[in-house]
Amino acid sequence: MVDSLLKILKQSASPEAFDWLEETVNAQRDKFEQRPFYYAFSGVSRWFDKNALVEPAEQDLKTIDAEVPGFTIHNWDEFRLARVILLLVLGEQEKSVFLENLNALLNTADIREQVAIFSAFPLLPEPDELVPLAREGLRTNIVDIFDSIALDNPFPSAHFPEEAWNQLVLKALFMSRPLYRIYGIDLRANATLAEALSNYAHERWAAGRWVSPELWRSCANFISNPQIVADLERVASTDEPGRLEAVALIVAKDEEGILDHLRDRVKTFLDDVADGRLTWRTLGEQI
């Protein structure tokens, strides 16, 4: 993966910056040295353009996704990618060296450095050791750090226990983050989360506050629960943007006919679901 990411970075980085990074990678691979590694990790800011986005070809993105499903560098800047490449070199070291230095980096990292560290988690070894670090990272209210773990990152879906996963989804709602960008959100849906989401919606309604239509996505497989059905009936009773679309997406998936009584209410959108014009992604992008 290091070579693939270097190839992508080379397409946008200045020749001087790329040569520096490539030399650093080769030197650290030949003999890992802690202090030079730290200097290089922080020194990325002196070489790369913090405002320059990397420019991967479509085939490059497909290659990366094939190697690590769900991992993407779409919309990454050069800072982030260069640091992730260095972290992959750190991940090649023996376990104790890797974990000691990773923890040390996190303890002193600024926001952009933390974003790079958490973005690298799907590519790093010892995932069981990384889960507590990711969970601690999610305690933040800094959007960029939260997003680097929760959004477009396959690590939580692959490794979080159910409790941690549920907390991630609920906090994403609390922080008004786009749920459609949470990788594995359908795969990790569970009855406990569906009940928690319903309770969350009721709290919001009682306070007269808006409830994201994306919330109901993780409830779609649990419409045997009468409370979820009652919630969807309430959602379908309003014309607020996105609500009828969310109900339509769930009704279209209902093979048991539990929600047949809502079909007339959302019939306008069922054809859009059937032909792919309406999906959870398009709904998320819309709202």
Secondary structure, DSSP 8 states (H G I E B T S, - for coil): -HHHHHHHHHTTS-HHHHHHHHHHHHHHHHS--HHHHHHHHHHHHHHS-TT-B----HHHHHHHHHHSTT---TT-BHHHHHHHHHHHHHHTS-HHHHHHHHHHHHHH--HHHHHHHHHHGGGSS-HHHHHHHHHHHTT---HHHHHHHHSS-SHHHHH--HHHHHHHHHHHHHTT--GGGSTTTTTT--HHHHHHHHHHHHHHHHTT----GGGGGGGGGGTTSHHHHHHHHHHHT---TTHHHHHHHHHHH-SS-TTGGGHHHHHHHHHHHHTTSS-HHHHHHH-
